[in-house]
Amino acid sequence: MKGMGTAERIFTAPDAGVEMDERSKIEAVAGRGLRGDRYFREIETGTFVTWESEEDRHDGYDLTLIEEEAIDAIERDADIELGSGEHRRNVVTRDVALNHLVGTRFRVGDAICRGDRLCEPCSYLQDLTGEDLLDALAHRGGLRADVLESGTIRPGDTIEPLE
């Protein structure tokens, strides 16, 4: 698989449902996620997930990504403008087809990740934004990934498939 893209912007939220904070860099920790994000804690708590222990932890909650091109497309095609971080994804990318990274190992910055599954839009996201996002973001809502090897991610870092 060929192609490289970039990480354009990084966001985290310390708790479920709170506004996303833009970050100038983030530490991605293998098997734990992004330090400072709501899904990083040892006993995880997010909007849809509460794990009692690390053994209960599910794949695909370490990191979420969305294409800048998808954000631009919903503004152009559906006249929906998302404010900074309203997409609820951790990393905004450019020039990388995230759907193609499902099941694939890739590098983002210094971290090695594996695409787990698509991050389809949900009614929770729609409720938060007040916009009809379900159809607008269908199949372009991003990617859920796991961090396999720890590293730092910064805006401008390369995203590169490894397989």
C-alpha positions in Angstrom: 0.0 0.0 0.0 1.5 3.3 -1.0 0.7 6.9 0.1 1.5 9.3 2.8 -0.5 12.0 4.4 -0.1 14.3 7.4 -1.6 14.9 10.8 -3.0 18.4 10.5 -4.6 19.0 14.0 -4.7 17.1 17.3 -7.6 17.1 19.8 -8.3 15.5 23.1 -11.1 15.8 25.7 -10.4 15.0 29.4 -13.9 13.8 30.0 -16.9 12.5 28.1 -19.0 15.2 26.5 -16.7 18.1 27.2 -15.3 20.4 24.5 -12.3 19.0 22.7 -9.0 20.8 23.3 -6.5 21.4 20.5 -3.0 20.2 21.3 0.4 21.1 19.8 1.6 17.5 20.5 0.3 14.4 22.2 1.9 11.3 23.7 0.4 8.1 22.2 1.0 5.2 24.6 0.8 1.6 23.4 -2.3 -0.2 24.7 -3.5 2.9 26.5 -4.2 5.7 24.0 -3.5 9.4 24.1 -2.3 10.8 27.4 -4.8 13.3 28.6 -7.7 12.0 26.6 -10.9 10.6 28.1 -10.1 7.1 26.9 -6.6 7.0 28.3 -7.4 6.2 32.0 -6.6 2.9 33.5 -10.2 2.3 34.1 -11.7 3.8 30.9 -14.7 6.1 30.8 -16.0 7.6 27.6 -19.4 8.4 26.3 -20.2 4.8 25.3 -17.6 2.8 27.2 -16.8 2.1 30.8 -14.3 -0.7 31.5 -13.9 -2.2 34.9 -10.3 -3.4 34.2 -7.7 -3.5 31.4 -8.8 -7.0 30.5 -12.2 -5.6 29.6 -10.7 -2.9 27.3 -11.8 -3.1 23.7 -9.8 -2.5 20.5 -10.2 0.7 18.6 -10.4 3.2 21.5 -6.8 4.4 21.6 -7.0 6.9 18.8 -9.6 8.3 16.3 -8.8 10.0 13.0 -10.8 11.9 10.5 -9.9 13.3 7.0 -9.9 17.1 6.6 -11.2 16.3 3.1 -14.3 14.7 4.7 -14.9 17.8 6.9 -14.6 20.0 3.8 -17.0 17.8 1.9 -19.8 17.9 4.4 -19.5 21.6 4.5 -19.6 21.8 0.7 -22.2 19.0 0.1 -24.5 19.2 3.2 -23.8 22.8 4.2 -22.7 21.6 7.7 -19.8 23.5 9.2 -18.1 21.8 12.1 -16.3 24.1 14.6 -12.8 23.3 15.9 -13.0 19.8 17.5 -16.7 19.3 17.0 -16.0 16.2 14.9 -15.0 14.5 18.2 -11.9 12.8 16.6 -8.4 13.0 17.9 -6.4 13.6 14.7 -7.5 15.5 11.6 -5.5 14.2 8.6 -4.8 15.3 5.1 -4.0 13.3 2.0 -4.6 9.8 3.5 -7.5 7.5 2.7 -8.3 6.4 6.3 -10.9 3.8 5.2 -8.0 1.9 3.5 -6.1 1.7 6.8 -8.6 -0.7 8.5 -6.6 -3.8 9.4 -3.4 -2.1 8.5 -0.4 -1.0 10.6 0.6 2.6 10.0 2.9 5.3 11.4 1.7 8.6 12.6 4.5 10.8 13.9 6.6 8.5 16.1 3.8 6.1 17.0 2.9 2.9 15.3 -0.8 2.2 15.1 -3.2 -0.4 13.6 -6.5 0.6 12.0 -9.3 -1.3 13.8 -12.5 -0.2 12.2 -14.4 2.8 10.7 -15.5 5.4 13.1 -19.1 5.9 11.7 -21.0 9.0 12.9 -23.5 8.4 15.7 -26.6 10.1 17.2 -24.5 11.3 20.1 -22.3 13.4 17.7 -25.4 14.6 16.0 -27.0 15.6 19.3 -23.8 17.5 20.4 -23.6 19.5 17.2 -27.3 19.9 16.5 -26.6 19.0 12.8 -27.8 16.1 10.7 -24.4 14.4 10.5 -25.4 10.7 10.1 -25.9 10.8 6.4 -23.3 13.5 5.7 -20.5 11.6 7.5 -21.6 8.0 6.6 -18.5 6.0 5.5 -16.3 9.1 6.0 -16.5 9.6 9.7 -13.0 8.5 10.2 -11.0 5.6 11.7 -10.7 4.0 15.1 -7.1 2.8 15.8 -5.0 1.1 18.4 -1.5 2.3 19.4 0.9 -0.6 19.1 4.2 1.3 19.8 4.3 4.5 21.8 5.4 7.8 20.3 4.7 11.5 20.0 2.3 12.9 17.5 2.5 16.6 16.3 0.7 18.6 13.6 2.6 18.2 10.4 3.8 14.7 11.2 3.6 12.1 8.4 1.0 9.3 8.3 2.4 6.4 6.4 1.0 2.9 5.9 3.5 0.1 6.9 1.9 -2.8 5.1 
